[in-house]
């Protein structure tokens, strides 16, 4: 049978890893927003209604 102290040590290590993952999750989410950022301005321009004004384009 295993030593009960080693079982608690294993639970402590798992708990520490979970705390670290929880602490780093906002940073990971923000980093992924920058890494996988789509150019929303370009998408907006393609879906915009056409401009039928008579002003010359520059």
URHUQUI-V703006 format. One record per run of one state. SS is the DSSP state (h for helix, s for strand, l for the rest). FROM is the first residue (numbers start at 1). LEN is the number of residues. Records with the same first field share a line. If there is no record, write none. Layout:
# URHUQUI-V703006
SS = FROM-LEN / FROM-LEN
This chain:
# URHUQUI-V703006
l = 1-3 / 36-4 / 48-11
h = 4-32 / 40-8
